[in-house]
Amino acid sequence: MNKTYYVCKYTPVELLEALGGECEILNDMPEGFDLAEQVAHPNICGFGKAVLEAVLAGKVKELVLVNCCDTIRSVYDILEDSGEMDFLYMVDMLHCDTSCSRERTAAQLKDLVRAYGEYKGTTFDKEKFLKAFHPKKRMQDPHLAVLGARMGNELFQMTQDAMPLPVVNETCVNNRSVGDTLPEADLDFDQLMEWYAEELLHQIPCMRMMDHAGRKQLYQDPSLKGIIYHTVKFCDFYSFEYSDIKGHTDVPLLKIESDYTVQSSGQLSTRLEAFAESLNIETETRREKTMGKGYFAGIDSGSTSTDVVILDRDKKIVSSVIMPTGAGAANGAERALEEALRQSNLNREDIDAVVTTGYGRTAISDGDKSITEITCHARGAHFLDPSVRTVVDIGGQDSKVIRLNDDGSVKNFVMNDKCAAGTGRFLEMMAKTMEMSLDELSKVGLSYQEDITISSMCTVFAESEVVSLIAQNKATDDIVHGLNKAVAAKTASLVKRVGGEEAYMMTGGVAQNQGLVKTLEERLGTKLVISDKSQLCGALGAALFATEM
């Protein structure tokens, strides 16, 4: 027997089960949208595409939808025309909880009974109906919650794995609350449907409802210790709520967005792990210290370079290395650590603890612990200059801005990790286009004459603009200044989003780009702190954490 899938908490699941249905939430994230994009508009949300992908791949034959939004209506129309479904039904539920809405919903429920009963060859079973209700139990212990738009199963599992406390899924269909109080036993079918319509409409509202004030209970729970707020690309329903929550709660809050594919969930791992670290909740017992020689190593495995710092027990740097990462993070880390040991005349057994960080941190098996580059950059920057309150790190494949507390812990952070715009990779591609090295690119642009604007931050389109400017015989300094201005504008917008405040420190390899530093300082209206160890901030922070193990 086929399962009947549903996507909305307003779906009358108990009614379907009373008619012999076996119901399941459709919430899996596909690898991509190869099939869906052949039949759907490219700008419908990722969840709508995920539903189409599941049906077109033959995984779903029975589906009950609710008219949540334009995307769901489009999905219904496409599936109705596809001929792929054994049973497809759209429940037309109004977006308010009034007597008129309840009457309309009760009529819809009766229509569904006729259609689904005819499809299954069954009739309504009152006993099955009443047994189908399972009131939701609320978490009373300290926990975190995922709020906002629906989150795919795979991403939710990743979130659970990353967090130091239990995580409750309070998104969309997952915060369903129907049947806390069962109806009177002597109600006939029509009366039951009237009661059921009221129960469905009187849940904790979703953002599609006209009155969604009741959602406040989701983030005013005293046992709630943090919120991961999830949105889906091209969905506007939940963008407004995030701003409201941000202004009305004191618990730590992280906003993430996915396109509802498995690939997009992988891009979010660093944000999730950094958020977990910022909660400062101890989840493991510190291991017993071994009496070694008192040396500690931090390895920052980036997409471009791998940095190693070795500290002694007094937290003094005894050696530091910056080497190209090469083809593999693990091999690059091993080479860099060996070189750092050679420079300090130490052996591997002289190192008491190794902490890894950066893009390739999870691939390095030689470390004792892995910590995100966000937390490590914050710790390293604070060590170099305790007055720093904002860290700007432009890495090889992402850009980060980190707000610090007085003790160097992470107060807030934002990342630009969805494309190469404004990153070291962007500058590397532009340098190749202009037939110069990154070192050469970092020194030109300081003496520009014409204030050129590069209008696109997309690497592909920006490259086309640069080629066009070269063909127009524009001066190299002027073109490079235009590139620096574009990256500075992108970075400054991240600073604004995180609420950056002085003093600012720039870390990472791009901190060596003199033209970009100058342009960013002009954009921010302040000087950037750049230490001779700024490029080593991540590895330094990791080594500092190693001294505490």
C-alpha positions as CSV (number, residue, x, y, z in Angstrom):
1,M,0.0,0.0,0.0
2,N,1.3,3.4,-0.9
3,K,1.9,6.0,1.8
4,T,-0.1,9.2,1.7
5,Y,2.4,12.1,2.1
6,Y,1.6,15.6,3.4
7,V,3.6,18.8,3.8
8,C,1.5,21.1,6.1
9,K,0.4,20.9,9.7
10,Y,-3.1,22.0,8.7
11,T,-3.4,18.7,6.8
12,P,-6.2,16.6,8.3
13,V,-3.9,13.6,9.0
14,E,-6.3,12.0,11.5
15,L,-9.1,12.0,9.0
16,L,-6.9,10.3,6.4
17,E,-6.0,7.6,8.9
18,A,-9.6,7.1,9.8
19,L,-10.2,6.3,6.1
20,G,-7.3,3.7,6.1
21,G,-4.4,5.9,5.0
22,E,-0.9,5.6,6.2
23,C,0.5,9.1,6.4
24,E,4.0,10.5,6.4
25,I,5.6,14.0,6.2
26,L,7.3,14.7,2.9
27,N,10.4,16.5,4.2
28,D,13.5,15.0,2.5
29,M,16.2,17.1,0.8
30,P,17.2,15.8,-2.6
31,E,20.7,16.0,-4.1
32,G,19.5,18.5,-6.7
33,F,16.5,19.5,-8.8
34,D,17.3,17.9,-12.1
35,L,13.7,16.8,-12.7
36,A,11.9,19.6,-11.0
37,E,13.7,22.3,-13.0
38,Q,12.5,20.8,-16.2
39,V,8.9,21.5,-15.4
40,A,8.9,24.4,-12.8
41,H,9.8,28.1,-12.8
42,P,13.4,28.5,-11.5
43,N,12.3,31.0,-8.8
44,I,9.9,28.8,-6.9
45,C,11.2,28.0,-3.5
46,G,13.5,25.0,-2.9
47,F,10.9,23.1,-0.9
48,G,8.4,23.3,-3.8
49,K,11.1,21.9,-6.1
50,A,11.9,19.1,-3.5
51,V,8.2,18.0,-3.6
52,L,8.3,17.9,-7.4
53,E,11.6,16.1,-7.4
54,A,10.2,13.4,-5.1
55,V,7.1,12.8,-7.2
56,L,8.8,12.9,-10.6
57,A,11.4,10.4,-9.2
58,G,8.6,8.0,-8.5
59,K,8.9,8.2,-4.7
60,V,5.5,9.7,-4.0
61,K,2.2,8.5,-5.5
62,E,-0.3,9.9,-3.0
63,L,-0.1,13.5,-1.8
64,V,-2.4,15.8,0.1
65,L,-1.5,19.5,-0.1
66,V,-2.8,22.6,1.6
67,N,-3.0,26.0,-0.2
68,C,-0.2,27.5,1.9
69,C,1.3,29.8,-0.8
70,D,1.7,30.4,-4.5
71,T,4.5,27.8,-4.6
72,I,2.3,25.0,-3.3
73,R,-0.5,26.1,-5.8
74,S,2.1,25.9,-8.6
75,V,3.3,22.5,-7.5
76,Y,-0.3,21.3,-7.4
77,D,-1.0,22.5,-10.9
78,I,2.2,20.9,-12.3
79,L,1.5,17.6,-10.6
80,E,-2.1,17.6,-11.8
81,D,-0.9,18.0,-15.4
82,S,1.9,15.4,-15.0
83,G,-0.3,12.3,-14.7
84,E,2.3,10.9,-12.2
85,M,-0.1,10.7,-9.2
86,D,-2.4,8.0,-8.0
87,F,-4.1,10.5,-5.6
88,L,-3.6,14.2,-5.5
89,Y,-5.7,16.6,-3.4
90,M,-5.5,20.3,-2.4
91,V,-7.3,21.3,0.8
92,D,-8.4,24.9,0.4
93,M,-8.1,26.2,4.0
94,L,-8.6,29.9,4.8
95,H,-5.9,31.9,6.5
96,C,-7.8,32.9,9.6
97,D,-9.6,31.3,12.6
98,T,-13.1,32.6,12.4
99,S,-16.5,31.0,12.4
100,C,-16.7,31.5,8.7
101,S,-13.3,29.8,8.2
102,R,-14.3,26.9,10.4
103,E,-17.5,26.4,8.5
104,R,-15.6,26.5,5.2
105,T,-12.9,24.1,6.5
106,A,-15.6,21.6,7.8
107,A,-17.0,21.6,4.3
108,Q,-13.6,20.9,2.8
109,L,-13.0,18.0,5.2
110,K,-16.3,16.4,4.1
111,D,-15.2,16.8,0.5
112,L,-11.9,15.1,1.3
113,V,-13.7,12.2,3.0
114,R,-15.7,11.6,-0.2
115,A,-12.6,11.8,-2.5
116,Y,-10.2,9.9,-0.4
117,G,-12.8,7.3,0.7
118,E,-13.6,6.7,-3.0
119,Y,-9.9,6.3,-3.8
120,K,-9.3,3.9,-0.9
121,G,-12.6,2.1,-1.1
122,T,-13.2,2.8,2.6
123,T,-15.6,4.7,4.8
124,F,-15.0,6.9,7.8
125,D,-14.2,5.0,10.9
126,K,-14.9,7.1,14.0
127,E,-12.9,4.8,16.4
128,K,-9.8,5.0,14.1
129,F,-10.3,8.8,13.9
130,L,-10.2,9.3,17.7
131,K,-7.3,6.9,18.2
132,A,-5.3,8.9,15.6
133,F,-4.8,11.9,17.8
134,H,-1.4,12.1,19.6
135,P,-1.1,15.4,21.6
136,K,2.4,16.9,21.3
137,K,4.5,16.9,24.5
138,R,6.5,20.1,25.1
139,M,10.2,20.0,26.0
140,Q,10.6,21.1,29.6
141,D,14.4,20.6,29.9
142,P,17.0,23.1,28.6
143,H,17.0,22.9,24.8
144,L,17.5,24.7,21.5
145,A,14.8,25.2,18.9
146,V,14.7,25.5,15.2
147,L,12.1,28.0,14.2
148,G,11.0,29.6,10.9
149,A,10.4,27.9,7.6
150,R,10.4,24.1,7.3
151,M,13.8,22.4,7.7
152,G,14.7,19.3,5.7
153,N,15.4,16.0,7.6
154,E,19.0,15.9,6.6
155,L,19.7,19.5,7.7
156,F,17.9,19.0,11.0
157,Q,20.0,15.9,11.7
158,M,23.1,18.0,11.1
159,T,21.8,20.6,13.4
160,Q,21.1,18.1,16.1
161,D,24.6,16.6,15.7
162,A,26.3,20.0,16.0
163,M,24.5,21.3,19.1
164,P,25.4,20.7,22.8
165,L,21.7,20.5,23.9
166,P,18.7,18.7,22.6
167,V,17.1,20.4,19.5
168,V,13.4,20.7,19.0
169,N,12.0,21.2,15.5
170,E,9.4,23.9,15.8
171,T,9.3,24.7,12.1
172,C,6.1,24.5,9.9
173,V,4.6,21.0,9.9
174,N,6.7,19.9,12.9
175,N,5.0,22.1,15.5
176,R,1.6,20.6,14.7
177,S,-0.7,20.6,17.8
178,V,-4.1,19.0,17.2
179,G,-6.3,17.1,19.6
180,D,-5.0,18.2,23.0
181,T,-8.6,17.8,24.1
182,L,-10.7,15.1,22.4
183,P,-14.3,15.7,21.4
184,E,-17.4,14.5,23.3
185,A,-18.2,10.9,22.5
186,D,-21.8,11.4,21.3
187,L,-21.0,13.8,18.4
188,D,-22.2,12.7,14.9
189,F,-20.1,13.0,11.8
190,D,-21.1,16.6,10.9
191,Q,-20.4,17.7,14.5
192,L,-17.1,15.9,14.5
193,M,-16.0,17.7,11.4
194,E,-17.0,21.1,12.9
195,W,-14.9,20.3,16.0
196,Y,-12.0,19.0,13.9
197,A,-12.0,22.2,11.7
198,E,-11.7,24.3,14.8
199,E,-8.9,22.1,16.1
200,L,-6.9,22.4,12.8
201,L,-7.3,26.2,12.6
202,H,-6.6,26.8,16.3
203,Q,-3.0,25.4,16.3
204,I,0.1,27.6,17.0
205,P,-0.3,29.6,13.8
206,C,2.1,29.5,10.9
207,M,3.2,32.7,9.2
208,R,0.6,32.3,6.4
209,M,-2.2,32.9,8.9
210,M,-3.5,36.5,9.1
211,D,-3.1,36.5,12.9
212,H,0.2,34.9,13.9
213,A,0.6,36.5,17.4
214,G,0.3,33.0,19.0
215,R,3.7,32.1,17.6
216,K,5.4,34.1,20.4
217,Q,5.0,31.1,22.7
218,L,7.6,29.3,20.5
219,Y,10.4,31.7,21.6
220,Q,9.2,32.8,25.0
221,D,9.7,29.4,26.5
222,P,11.9,29.8,29.7
223,S,13.7,26.5,29.0
224,L,14.8,27.7,25.6
225,K,18.6,28.4,25.5
226,G,19.0,29.2,21.8
227,I,17.3,29.6,18.5
228,I,18.3,28.5,15.0
229,Y,16.1,30.4,12.6
230,H,15.8,28.8,9.2
231,T,14.5,30.3,6.0
232,V,14.2,28.8,2.5
233,K,15.5,30.6,-0.5
234,F,12.8,32.5,-2.4
235,C,10.4,32.2,0.5
236,D,9.4,35.6,2.1
237,F,6.9,34.3,4.7
238,Y,9.4,34.0,7.5
239,S,11.8,36.9,6.9
240,F,9.6,39.3,8.8
241,E,9.4,37.0,11.9
242,Y,13.1,36.8,12.3
243,S,13.4,40.6,12.8
244,D,10.6,40.5,15.3
245,I,12.2,37.7,17.3
246,K,15.6,39.4,17.2
247,G,14.1,42.4,18.9
248,H,12.1,40.5,21.6
249,T,14.4,37.8,22.9
250,D,17.6,37.6,24.7
251,V,18.5,34.0,23.9
252,P,21.3,33.4,21.3
253,L,20.0,33.5,17.8
254,L,21.4,32.2,14.5
255,K,19.8,32.7,11.1
256,I,20.5,30.3,8.3
257,E,19.1,29.8,4.8
258,S,19.0,26.7,2.6
259,D,17.8,26.0,-0.9
260,Y,16.5,22.6,0.3
261,T,19.2,20.5,-1.2
262,V,21.7,18.3,0.6
263,Q,24.5,20.3,-0.9
264,S,23.3,23.5,0.7
265,S,23.2,21.9,4.1
266,G,26.9,21.1,3.9
267,Q,27.7,24.8,3.4
268,L,26.0,25.5,6.8
269,S,28.1,23.2,9.0
270,T,30.6,25.9,10.0
271,R,27.8,28.3,11.0
272,L,26.1,25.7,13.1
273,E,29.2,24.5,14.8
274,A,30.3,28.1,15.5
275,F,26.9,28.9,17.0
276,A,27.2,25.8,19.2
277,E,30.6,26.9,20.4
278,S,29.3,30.4,21.2
279,L,26.8,29.0,23.6
280,N,29.7,28.0,25.9
281,I,27.9,24.8,27.1
282,E,30.4,22.2,28.2
283,T,29.6,18.8,26.6
284,E,32.5,16.7,27.5
285,T,34.8,16.0,30.4
286,R,38.3,17.5,30.0
287,R,40.9,14.8,29.5
288,E,43.5,14.4,32.1
289,K,46.6,16.4,31.3
290,T,49.7,14.5,30.5
291,M,53.1,15.8,31.7
292,G,54.7,16.4,28.4
293,K,57.2,19.1,27.4
294,G,54.6,21.8,27.4
295,Y,54.1,22.6,23.7
296,F,50.8,23.0,21.9
297,A,49.9,23.2,18.2
298,G,47.1,24.8,16.3
299,I,46.5,23.9,12.7
300,D,44.4,26.1,10.4
301,S,43.5,24.2,7.3
302,G,42.2,26.7,4.7
303,S,41.3,26.2,1.1
304,T,44.4,28.1,0.0
305,S,47.0,27.8,2.8
306,T,47.5,25.7,5.9
307,D,48.9,27.6,8.9
308,V,50.5,26.1,12.0
309,V,51.4,27.8,15.3
310,I,53.2,26.1,18.1
311,L,53.0,27.7,21.6
312,D,54.9,26.8,24.8
313,R,53.2,26.6,28.2
314,D,53.6,30.3,28.6
315,K,51.7,30.9,25.4
316,K,54.7,32.3,23.6
317,I,55.0,31.5,19.9
318,V,58.0,29.2,19.3
319,S,57.3,28.6,15.6
320,S,54.8,29.4,12.9
321,V,54.4,28.2,9.3
322,I,52.2,29.2,6.3
323,M,52.2,26.7,3.5
324,P,50.0,26.0,0.4
325,T,47.3,23.4,1.3
326,G,47.7,21.5,-1.9
327,A,45.5,18.7,-3.0
328,G,44.5,17.3,0.4
329,A,43.8,19.0,3.7
330,A,45.3,16.1,5.7
331,N,48.5,16.0,3.7
332,G,48.8,19.7,3.8
333,A,48.4,19.8,7.6
334,E,51.0,17.0,8.0
335,R,53.5,18.9,5.9
336,A,52.9,22.2,7.7
337,L,53.1,20.6,11.1
338,E,56.4,18.8,10.3
339,E,57.9,22.1,9.1
340,A,56.8,23.9,12.2
341,L,58.3,21.1,14.4
342,R,61.5,21.3,12.3
343,Q,61.8,25.0,12.8
344,S,61.4,24.7,16.6
345,N,63.6,21.7,17.0
346,L,60.7,19.6,18.4
347,N,59.4,16.1,17.7
348,R,55.7,15.1,17.4
349,E,55.8,13.5,20.9
350,D,56.8,16.9,22.4
351,I,53.4,18.3,21.5
352,D,50.9,17.8,24.3
353,A,47.7,18.7,22.3
354,V,46.8,19.7,18.8
355,V,43.6,21.6,17.9
356,T,42.5,21.9,14.2
357,T,40.4,24.6,12.6
358,G,39.5,25.9,9.2
359,Y,37.9,24.6,6.0
360,G,39.7,21.2,6.2
361,R,39.6,20.7,10.0
362,T,37.4,17.6,10.0
363,A,39.7,15.8,7.5
364,I,42.7,16.0,9.8
365,S,42.8,12.9,12.0
366,D,45.9,13.9,13.9
367,G,44.1,16.5,16.0
368,D,42.8,16.1,19.5
369,K,39.9,18.5,19.0
370,S,38.3,20.4,16.1
371,I,37.0,24.0,16.6
372,T,35.5,26.3,13.9
373,E,37.6,29.0,12.4
374,I,35.1,31.6,13.7
375,T,35.8,30.8,17.3
376,C,39.6,30.4,16.7
377,H,39.9,33.7,14.8
378,A,38.1,35.5,17.6
379,R,40.4,34.0,20.2
380,G,43.6,34.6,18.2
381,A,42.6,38.3,17.5
382,H,41.9,38.9,21.1
383,F,45.2,37.5,22.1
384,L,47.1,39.7,19.7
385,D,45.1,42.9,20.6
386,P,42.5,42.7,23.5
387,S,41.0,46.0,22.3
388,V,39.7,44.4,19.1
389,R,35.9,44.1,19.0
390,T,35.3,43.2,15.4
391,V,37.3,40.7,13.2
392,V,37.1,40.9,9.4
393,D,38.4,37.7,7.8
394,I,38.4,37.4,4.0
395,G,39.4,33.8,3.3
396,G,40.0,31.8,0.2
397,Q,36.4,30.7,-0.2
398,D,34.3,32.7,2.3
399,S,34.3,36.0,4.1
400,K,33.4,36.4,7.8
401,V,32.8,39.3,10.2
402,I,33.0,38.4,13.9
403,R,31.8,40.5,16.8
404,L,33.8,39.9,20.1
405,N,32.9,40.1,23.7
406,D,35.4,41.7,26.1
407,D,36.9,38.3,26.8
408,G,37.5,37.4,23.2
409,S,34.5,35.0,22.9
410,V,32.1,35.3,19.9
411,K,29.2,37.7,20.4
412,N,27.9,37.4,16.9
413,F,29.1,36.6,13.4
414,V,28.0,36.6,9.7
415,M,29.4,34.7,6.8
416,N,29.3,35.1,3.0
417,D,29.8,31.5,2.0
418,K,27.3,31.0,-0.9
419,C,29.6,32.0,-3.7
420,A,33.1,33.4,-4.3
421,A,32.0,37.0,-4.3
422,G,34.3,39.1,-2.2
423,T,36.6,36.3,-1.2
424,G,40.3,35.5,-1.8
425,R,39.2,33.2,-4.6
426,F,37.5,36.2,-6.3
427,L,40.8,38.2,-6.1
428,E,42.8,35.3,-7.4
429,M,40.6,34.9,-10.4
430,M,40.8,38.6,-11.2
431,A,44.6,38.5,-10.8
432,K,44.7,35.7,-13.4
433,T,42.5,37.6,-15.7
434,M,44.9,40.6,-15.5
435,E,47.9,38.3,-15.9
436,M,49.5,39.2,-12.6
437,S,50.2,37.4,-9.3
438,L,48.2,38.0,-6.2
439,D,51.2,39.7,-4.7
440,E,51.3,42.1,-7.6
441,L,47.6,42.7,-7.4
442,S,47.9,43.6,-3.7
443,K,50.3,46.4,-4.4
444,V,48.6,48.2,-7.3
445,G,45.5,50.2,-7.1
446,L,46.9,52.6,-4.5
447,S,47.6,55.4,-7.0
448,Y,44.5,55.2,-9.2
449,Q,43.4,58.1,-11.3
450,E,39.9,57.1,-12.5
451,D,37.3,55.9,-10.0
452,I,36.1,52.8,-11.8
453,T,33.1,50.9,-10.5
454,I,32.8,47.1,-11.0
455,S,29.1,46.6,-11.1
456,S,28.9,42.8,-10.5
457,M,30.4,40.8,-7.7
458,C,29.7,37.5,-9.4
459,T,33.1,36.2,-10.3
460,V,32.1,35.2,-13.9
461,F,30.4,38.6,-14.6
462,A,33.1,40.6,-12.9
463,E,35.7,38.8,-15.0
464,S,33.8,39.8,-18.2
465,E,33.8,43.4,-16.9
466,V,37.5,43.4,-16.3
467,V,38.2,42.0,-19.8
468,S,36.1,44.7,-21.2
469,L,37.9,47.4,-19.2
470,I,41.3,46.0,-20.4
471,A,40.0,46.2,-24.0
472,Q,39.2,49.9,-23.4
473,N,42.8,50.5,-22.4
474,K,41.9,51.4,-18.8
475,A,44.9,51.7,-16.5
476,T,45.7,48.7,-14.3
477,D,45.7,50.7,-11.1
478,D,42.2,52.0,-11.9
479,I,40.8,48.5,-12.7
480,V,42.3,47.0,-9.5
481,H,40.9,49.9,-7.5
482,G,37.5,49.1,-8.9
483,L,37.9,45.5,-7.8
484,N,39.1,46.6,-4.3
485,K,36.1,48.9,-4.0
486,A,33.7,46.1,-4.9
487,V,35.2,43.7,-2.3
488,A,35.3,46.5,0.3
489,A,31.6,47.3,-0.3
490,K,30.7,43.6,0.1
491,T,32.7,43.3,3.2
492,A,31.3,46.6,4.7
493,S,27.8,45.2,4.2
494,L,28.7,42.2,6.4
495,V,30.2,44.5,9.0
496,K,26.9,46.5,9.1
497,R,24.8,43.3,9.4
498,V,26.8,42.1,12.4
499,G,26.8,45.6,14.1
500,G,30.6,46.0,13.9
501,E,32.3,48.4,16.3
502,E,35.9,49.5,16.8
503,A,38.6,48.4,17.1
504,Y,38.6,46.4,13.8
505,M,41.2,43.7,13.0
506,M,41.6,42.2,9.6
507,T,42.9,38.6,9.5
508,G,43.8,36.1,6.9
509,G,45.9,36.3,3.8
510,V,43.9,39.0,2.2
511,A,45.0,41.3,5.0
512,Q,48.3,41.6,3.1
513,N,46.5,43.3,0.2
514,Q,47.5,46.9,0.8
515,G,45.0,48.4,-1.8
516,L,42.1,46.5,-0.4
517,V,42.9,47.3,3.2
518,K,43.1,51.0,2.3
519,T,39.8,50.9,0.4
520,L,38.1,49.1,3.3
521,E,39.4,51.5,5.8
522,E,37.9,54.4,3.8
523,R,34.6,52.5,3.6
524,L,34.5,51.9,7.3
525,G,35.9,55.3,8.3
526,T,38.5,53.8,10.6
527,K,41.9,52.2,10.6
528,L,42.2,48.4,10.6
529,V,44.4,46.7,13.1
530,I,46.8,44.4,11.2
531,S,49.4,42.6,13.1
532,D,52.4,40.8,11.6
533,K,50.6,37.7,13.0
534,S,47.2,38.5,11.6
535,Q,47.4,35.9,8.9
536,L,48.0,33.3,11.7
537,C,45.0,34.3,13.8
538,G,43.1,31.0,13.2
539,A,46.0,28.7,13.9
540,L,47.0,30.9,16.9
541,G,43.5,30.7,18.3
542,A,43.5,26.9,17.9
543,A,46.9,26.6,19.6
544,L,45.5,28.7,22.5
545,F,42.6,26.3,22.9
546,A,45.1,23.4,22.8
547,T,46.8,24.9,25.9
548,E,43.6,24.5,27.8
549,M,43.0,20.9,27.1
